[in-house]
Amino acid sequence: MASLPCNARIQLTDTLEQMQQGTLMRKVKSKSWKKQRFFKLQDDCMTIWYQSKRTGKIESAFSISDVETVREGHQSEVLQSLAEEFPPERCFTIVFYGRRGNLDLIAGSAEEAQCWIQGLHQLIEVATSMDQREKIDQWIRDWFQKADKNKDGRMNFKEVQRLLKMMNVDMNEDHALRLFQAADKSESGTLEGEEFVLFYKALTQREEVLSLFQDYSEDGKKLTLLELVDFLRQEQLEDEGTEELAMELIDKYEPSETARARHALSADGFLMYLCSPEGSIFNPRHRGLWQDMSQPLCHYFISSSHNTYLIEDQIRGQSSIEGYIRALKRGCRCLEVDCWDGPNGEPMVYHGHTFTSKIPFREVVSTLGKYAFKTSDYPVILSLENHCSMEQQEVLAQQLKTILGEQLLTTTTDGRVPTQLPSPEELKHKILLKGKKIGRLEDTLDGPGDEAPDVSDDDNGAEAEEERRRAKKDKESLAQALSDCVVYCKSVSFRSFQEARSHSRPSEISSLSEAKARKLIRDAGNEFVRHNTWQLTRIYPSGMRTDSSNYSPQEMWNVGCQIVALNFQTAGTEMDLCDGLFSQNGRCGYVLKPAFMRDEETLFNPSDPSSRESPGPITLTIQVISGQQLPKVANSKDGAVIDPLVRVEIHGVPVDQARQETKYIENNGESHGGTRDPAVPRWPYPCPPNAWSPFPGFNPRWDETLQFQLHVPELALVRFVVEDYDKTSRNDFVGQFTLAFANIKPGYRHIHLLSKDGTSIPPSSLFVHIRITEPPGPEQD
């Protein structure tokens, strides 16, 4: 019997049948490492495994849901290095989500390569268009495939027990056996694929959701249209077009045709809604482009990368064009490139005076031209660290102009001297070079300026003389052709806010180290905020961070710094905050700053929230109810089940910084510890506190309330972290989700957890209730 049937959405074409028969291909890691592997699509059409030709041993398997895309031809550095040996029509690259390395393959013929490329594209499309129910079913099937060692598509009770341990389910054996026997429809003493799906669903019933459903359902079996409208208004605070929304949800999520025809929602449909994007904590209206994109560039936070070419540390790490591709796919809009003289007159990109590997500047620019606008239409800033000789600077300029063509911005949008920076909308599909420039932008627009810059009434003689000296020095070390490529982002040294204001040139930009920025925040917070209302500022990590670790971007955003450059290759809280802020607005890499940070006369200082007019702090109340399908911690012992806790962190201005934890749930279902405010009541829902869950590590119940005061909610990010409690050492990370407070939807919501590197880990989630309480308005006379 076939192990698991093909997903219902998949049309079994000749291509997929050929993939199921299997193909011998070369797996390539380097010029010298090319080994033959037998690749085979499994019967479920969602899993691929491959085995060594020599040993016959299955080497690895992966799910289609782990695959982001497939690239044809020589589109990786490894395959480019083999271009003379293997033609592009036989080569392709499988790209995975997150930080997992690419899989470079060479087929025996162009036809075999096309079969796999087209088949994978078809399957990826199916995987990305699955709804929540299909994703859960597929996730269960993926686990079944992992545990079905002999590939016969069956599992007895002992094997099922072992699989559930692998999945982090610790169960009562008698209860599990009863469910196993009920799911064994064929009475064979084993579960086949679809029977296992039934067994698993019975095992993981959501009692807390059923209780909520029954609270609004008069007959306990369905929600009528009016009952659903009541729930949406009272609990989810949906106040516009609620009846239309209720009808849409029924049409979209109710699995029963009969119930749909009667405009009713069953318990299954209700759960599907709560697990859907509409039931997510993230406001679905803010997922797409929702902000005004016509304001000056300096009015936006801009997703920015440091040492973009590195995919490891900055001492011995590998330089790779993959660093640029990954950053651009994440919506990054400011990339860094360190250029040094290379052999044969070709500039190279690498981290100078270290052992990092090197890549040709030409390849970086070609990659930028190809991927710059695949995720976002808005401008990309290329931050150039130029260490090249005059000769190779000419090559840099020539390659930028030749390869990028019209994409490279080489003059102002209207041909005039700017009084303010243009908007992202005006600069769509343009690449801006950030770097040094000879003289002033005015000189370029008025014609080449050998003559000294004019001295305005505001300039004093000493300042003008200093400017002349600097222009002369730049001429001696900077190629004119490269200088001409710099328009709106002329790099200048920062001396003081006063000096910058006296020149008032919005097209200039200063780069500050994290330490220098912190000192300015401490000494002149309001001046820093005002400076960032009219000019760009870039912040970069300390040179002491040789491990490519990151600083907190939040304190830089608090003063309105736009280009806060982080090491994208390093996972952790800092990148979670970055991903959390930029996950909104269509992931376009630009987020509009709050109004009080765009006003040049603003009094706002992040260290003193009272400097900004507001009625008082907002209260954020989070009831952490339960967790679903929490994964096992990597490298945990066999049979070990996690003891999960939830920590909620507020990242914002200093007075708003806070964190609180729930108790941790032990294997036996008891809860311990926690930092919840005892004055805040527990979850008011009709179920006992610390309600026992039959699978505490896997589907834990906390039922705890955490409460926070937010003085500047416009700058706050909220991070939910699940950890495995460890009494003897540091807690282990399980999953997290971060979002801007402005994107939170109140009511009963699911939080879909992400892994350490920011990729989704379906169907792991938290179920919470969110309440946002505005401060009372001024008293009426």
Beta strands, then each sheet from edge to edge (+ up, - down):
strand 1: 23-28
strand 2: 34-41
strand 3: 47-52
strand 4: 58-63
strand 5: 67-72
strand 6: 91-96
strand 7: 103-106
strand 8: 154-156
strand 9: 190-192
strand 10: 222-223
strand 11: 265-266
strand 12: 300-305
strand 13: 334-340
strand 14: 348-349
strand 15: 359-360
strand 16: 380-386
strand 17: 431-435
strand 18: 486-491
strand 19: 508-513
strand 20: 536-540
strand 21: 563-566
strand 22: 590-592
strand 23: 618-628
strand 24: 644-651
strand 25: 658-661
strand 26: 664-665
strand 27: 671-672
strand 28: 701-710
strand 29: 717-724
strand 30: 732-740
strand 31: 747-754
strand 32: 760-773
sheet 1: 4+ 3- 2+ 1- 7+ 6- 5+
sheet 2: 8+ 9-
sheet 3: 10+ 11-
sheet 4: 15+ 14- 13+ 16+ 17+ 18+ 19+ 20+ 21+ 12+ 22-
sheet 5: 28+ 23- 32+ 31-
sheet 6: 25+ 24- 29+ 30-
sheet 7: 26+ 27-
end
